[in-house]
Amino acid sequence: MKTFEVAVIGGGLAGMIAAIALARGGRDVALVAPVAPKEDQRTTALMDQSIRLLDRLALWEKLRPATAPLTSMRIVDGTDRLLRAPTTTFRAAEVGLNAFGYNFPNKVLIDILEEAAAGEGNITRFPEMAESIEISSEAVSITLANGETLSADFAVGADGRGSKLRETSGIGVRNWSYPQSAMVLNFAHSLPHQNISTEFHTKHGPFTQVPLPGNRSSLVWVQDPTEATSRIELPLAELGALVEARMQSMLGKVSVEEGVQVWPLSGMMAHRFGKGRIALIGEAAHIFPPIGAQGLNLSLRDVMALAEILCDRAELPVPADAGDSFDRRRRADIMTRTASVDLLNRSLLSDFLPVQMLRAAGLHILSAIPPLRGIVMREGIEPGRGLRDIPAALREKLKRKKA
């Protein structure tokens, strides 16, 4: 039986990055995952903290040419309700950044990760599915679909919503659903986006345009499931006209590209994110609606925490309680981000007047008070960063008063 220090099960973006991070942190890694499909048409926006992780792993410079910077984020109240929030724009320059993050096609990052994993001496790739898993206090044994068996001191579940590692470990989940579907597509437009992402808040959910390189953007359109089902059957020209109208022709004429996808919105959170010799990352641990570019960014914070725990003393054996340490480290961030996205989404669906008042008032306050807006922006980029920066902001304000 082949033995390793860490086995990463799952070859999506989170799993591949975890394998590379742990290998470059000094651990001997087994990557148990078939080669990722090449037809992924989706895009991903990574915030500044996640970009810095890719930079440390020597992946960012390869990805950068295929990305578009997000220098501003604009929120527009697209509802027809009595109480409407003001249009609010968040600018990266206000918090000393060139961009909040960068948007890019998933396929480009997948190709870069596949190449990096293949060239990494500390990674052994097993392009098979995990057929069965046994977890003991000493090791994790994995039997592959081809009958081959391997053993690892620690296992990382990056194997998605139906995680076999999570199921084998006996960790339960909480599932919930929303009366919404998300339509995801890419489109070309005749006017430049100027690296501004615009999110329209509608009564059915967010309609979010995110820049891509050139005169192209990606779109996540959260809508009524019945309408989504009928709209995906439309000719692309008709769908493009709908998108253009929803965007108030901000980007001129819209041409929707092939590959439009729709899926129902739901959420999931594991009762624990690790225990003993296992940890759960990405969608094996948490799933929520594609709002606020939080999904993969949250998963990469899983990876950062895991690498710190497992690679801090890479010359020593993996601690038997590393999974428990990971669970304690990640609990607050995962639970608060999940709750925040859920609250924002449900506030858009609510016809209850006090809820509408609170949402509108919140955006009014952010629009009117730049220091508070700065704290919120920093917190969105990196948990804890906004609160850590409060003393410095106060000192800067006092200096300006004295001057």
N, C-alpha and C positions, 0 to 999 in steps of 0.2 A: 504494500500500500504506500502510495506517495504521501508525504507529510509536508505541511506548510505551517507558517505562523498564522496567516490570515487567509480565509477564503471569502471572496466577494461573490455573492450569488445574484446575478442580474447584470445585463449589459446595456441598460439605458444610459442617459447622460449622467445621472447621479452615480450609478454603479461604476461606470468607466472612470469618472473623475476620482471616485473613492479609491479604486484599485491603483491608479497612477500616483495619487497623493501618498498612500500608505507604502507603496513600493519605493518612492523617492524619499520617504521618511525612514527607510532602512529595513522594512519588513519584507519577508519572503511571501509573495502573494499568489494565490490561485484565483484566477478569474473564471468563474463558471457561467458561461453565457454564449449562446449562439451569436454569430456576427449580426450586427444590427441591420435592419432593412434600410435600403438606400432611398426608398421613395417617400420619405417623410417630408411633407411640404410645409410643416408648421415652422413658426419662428419663435424665438425666445429673447426676452429682454433681461439682461443681467445688470444688476446694480453695481456701484463702485466697489463695494466690499468683495463681491464675487469676481469682478474683473481682477482685483488684486490677487486673489487666490490663483486664478489662471496664469497671471504673470509670474507668480512664485514657482509655478509648475512648468514654466517655459512654454506655455501654450498660447498666450495672449498675442504675441507678435505674429503668429501664423493665422490667428483668427481675425485680427484687427482689419485687414483689407476688405473683409466681407461684411463689416458692421456699419451701422449708422448710429452716431451719437444722439442721445436724448438730452438736449440742452435745456429744454423747457417742457413743462407738463401743464396742460390747460384743462380745467374742469368747467363744463358748460351744463347748466340745468336745462335739459331738453324736455322736461315735463310740461304739461299744460295746467298744473295745479295752481291754486290760489296763492300759495306761498312759494316763491321761487328763489333759489339761492343765486347770488351774483356770480358772474364768470370770474374764476380765480386762476391765476397763472403762477406756477412755481418755477423759478429760474435757478439752474445749477450754480450760476455765478454768485447768487446770494449767499451760498454756503461755501464759496471758495473752490468750486469744482468746475472743470471744463464741461463735464456732462454728468447727469445722474447715473447713467449707465449706457449700454449699447445694445441694439437689437440686431439680430442676424438669423439666417436660415439654419434650422436644426441640422440639416444635412451637412453643412460645412463643418460644424463642430464635431459631428459624428465621425466624419472622415479623418479629422485631425486627431481625435481620440483613438481611433482604430490604429492609426499609424504610430502614435506614441506608445500605446500598449504593446504593439508588436515589437517595438524596438527597445522596450524596457527589460533589462536583464533580470530584475526581481519579480517579473510577472510571468507566470506560466498559464497559457490560455487553454481552457477546456471548452470547445465549442459545442457543448451538449447541455441539455436541460438537466436540472437536479431531479432525479426520480424519487429518491427518498433520503431523509436526513435523520441522524440519531445524535442527540445531544446528551453529553455526560458532564460530570464535574471536571473531567480531565481534558476532553477534546470534543470536537464536532466531526462526525463521520458523514460523508456525502457519497451516495451511490448515483452515478450518472445514468442517463438513458441508455447508453451503450454497455452498461454493466460494470464499467470501471469505478473503482472506489478510491477516495482520497480522504485524508484526515487533516484537520487544522486545529490550532490552539484556540482560534476565535473565528466566528463567522459573522459576516455582514449581510443582512437581507436587503437587497436593492431590487427585489423581484416583484414589485408592484402591488396593486390592490389585493390580489389573491395570493400573497406571499406564502410559499410553502414553509419557509423558515419560521415565520410568525405563527403559522398554524401548528407546526411541530412543537414549538416552544410553549404552546398553550396560552399565548397572549390573545385576549379577546379584543374586539373593536366596537366602536360606536359608529353606526352608519346613519346618515340622514339625507334627505333629498329636497330639491327645490322645484317649484312649478315653472321651471325655465329650461330652455335649451341654449347652447352656445353655438353660433355659426362662426367658423374660423375660415378666413380666406386672405389671399394676397391680391393687391390691385395696383395698377399703374394709374397715374394722374397727370394732368397737363400742367399744373402749377407746382412749384417747389414746396416741399413740406417745411423747409427751413429748420429741420431737426426738432420740430415741435410735435409732441404727442398730445392728441386731443381726446378727452373722454367726455362723451355726452351722457348725462344721467337721465334715463328715460323711465317711464313707469313700469317697464318690464325688466329693467336692469341696465348695466353700462353698455355703451357702444363706443369701443376704444380703438382709435387709429394710432399705430405706432410706426415711425419712419423706418424704411429700409434704404439701402444705398440707391442713389439716383432718384428719379421721380417715381418711386414705388413705396408702398406702405403695406403693413399687415393690419388685419382687423379682427377683433373679437367682438361679436355682436350678440349680446345676451337678449333673448326674446321669448315670446310666448311659444311653447312647443308646437302648437297647431300652425302658427304662422311660419315657424322655421321649416316645418315639413313641406309646406306649400312653396315657400321661397326657394328652397334648394332645387325644386323642379323647374324653376324659371330658366329661360335662356340667359346666358351670361350678360348679354347686352341689357336686358330688362333688370337683372339684379344689379348691374352697375348703375343704372339710372336711379334705383332705390337707394343705393349707398350714397350716391352723389347728393340726392335730396336730403337724406338724413344728415349729411355733413354740411348742409347749407351751401354747397358748391365751394367750400373753403379751398379745396384743392383742384378746382376746375373739373374738367371732364374725367370720369372714372371708367376704367376698363378692368373688369374682374377677370382674374386668371383662372385657368383650370385647377381643379383640386379642392373645390369648396367642401368643407366637412361640417357636420352637425352632430352634436351628442348631448344627451340630457345632463343637467347639472346635478351634482350630488357632493356629499362630503363624507369623510371617514377619518377617524383618529383612533390609533391603537391605545389600549389601556396602559401599556408600558412601551417604552422605546428601546429598551434593552434590559437584559438581566443575565447574570453569570457570564457565559462565554459567547453571547450573541448580542447584536445591535441591529436595529431596524432604521433604515434611512429612506428618504424620498417617499414615494407613494406606497411603500410597504408600511410606513408610519403615519402619514398624514396626507389627506387630499382635501382641497377646497376649490371653490370656483376660480376661474382665471381672471381675478380682479386685482389690480394694483401691482402686477408683475411680481407676485410674492412666491409662487410655487417653487420654481427651481432655485431661486435665491434662498429660500428656507432650507431646501435640500442640501445646498452647498454649505450652509452653516452647520448642518448635520456632519458633513464631511470634515469641515474644519475642526469641530469639537472632537470627532473620532480620531483624527490624525494627531491631535494634541495628546489625547489619552494613550493611544497605542504607540506613538513614536517618540514620546518625550524621553524615554530610556530604551531605545530600540535594541540596545545590546543585551537587555534583560528579557526573560520570558514574558509573554503577555499575562498580566494579572488575571486571576480566576474571576475577579469581580469587576472586570473592566466594563461589562454591560450595565451593571448597576450604576457605575460612575457616569456612564454616558446618559442613562435615563435621568439622573439628577441634573446633569448639565443642560440637557435639552428641554426639559419639561416646561419651564416658564416661557421660553421663546415660542415653542410650538403652540402652546395653549393660548397665549395672548394674540399671536398672529391669526390663528384659526378663528378666535372669537371676534377679532377686529374685522376680518373679511366677511364673516357671517353677519355681523351687525350692520355693516355698510350695505351689503346686498339686501338684507331684509328691510332696511330703512327705505330703500328705493321702492320696494313692493308695497309698503304700508300706505293705506289711505287714511290712517289715523292722524288727525290734524296736529296733535302735540308732537308726534314723531317728525312730521314734515317741518314743524317750527324749529325743532332741535337741529335737524340737518341743515336747514337754511341758515340758522343762527351760527352754527359752527363754521360754515364757509364764509359768512360775513366777518366773523372774528378773525379768521386766518387771512382774509383779504385785507383787513384794516390794520393788523398788528404785525409788522415785519419780524420782530424778534421771535414771536410765537410761531410764525410761519417757518422761520429758520429751524426752530427746535423740531417741529413736525417733519420737515424735510430730512433733517439729519437722522431722526429716528426711523424714518422710512427706508433710508439707505442702509443703516446699520443699527440694530437694537442696542440701546444704551448710549449711543453716540450723542443724541440730542440732549439727554439729561446731563451727560458728562460735560457738554459744552456750555451749560448755563452759567457757571462761574466766570468763564472767559468772556461770555457775552456781556455779563454785568460789569466786569472790569472795563471792557471796551467802551461801554455806555458812559461809565463814570469819567473815563479819560476825556471823552468828547465834551462832557459837561464842563469839566475843568478848563479845557482849551477854549 
